[in-house]
Amino acid sequence: DSGVTQTPKHLITATGQRVTLRCSPRSGDLSVYWYQQSLDQGLQFLIQYYNGEERAKGNILERFSAQQFPDLHSELNLSSLELGDSALYFCASGRLKTGLNEQFFGPGTRLTVL
Amino acid sequence: ELKVEQNPLFLSMQEGKNYTIYCNYSTTSDRLYWYRQDPGKSLESLFVLLSNGAVKQEGRLMASLDTKARLSTLHITAAVHDLSATYFCAVAIKETSGSRLTFGEGTQLTVNP
């Protein structure tokens, strides 16, 4: 158990809908990262927040958005869902100030778009 | 754009044998990570390699880093069935504001009795 929690574990929805994925980082971690894992794209970085501020953006679609709240939990919002958005979404947390800058991954949310 | 390539992508080996997974990356990096993923599960951190020549070992797994060649290896010694999983290498390039990971495609390891 990495200490990172994600809810829900599974999400089944229809095309065109909007969903919100939630992540709580490890205690003491200020940085939250979102990754998408799919069969065709592999593991891809989406976005990073540090202490409430967006710090880095990867291959995140305009239909997707995220935020980090004052209590450091983060939410990833996916809208106008398409079949191709079906994937495993991971949140990771870490502490930028340590040399290792290790990222610890949550259990993931499996999104299925029908 | 940073590219990370692993090979092989699929590896089927017998228990007791040795093998090496290779991870090549395209630009200078200050950190390389190895993760393990069981089917449908999360990523478990195995090793963090920080400098040229770094070598780390845990049980039957040993990871090394050659920053000049932009190459990391994950060596498996005397494989056992419990090592069956997908192994990912990931490279971090420290940016002023964070440190995203770029992952390789993963190596799916199957250890047969």
Interface residues (C-beta under 8 A of the other chain):
Chain A: S2 S31 Y33 Y35 G42 L43 Q44 F45 Q48 Y50 R55 A56 G58 F90 A92 G94 L96 G99 L100 N101 E102 Q103 F104 F105 G106 P107 G108 R110
Chain B: R31 Y33 Y35 G40 K41 S42 L43 E44 S45 V48 L50 F88 A90 A92 K94 E95 S97 G98 S99 R100 L101 T102 F103 E105 G106
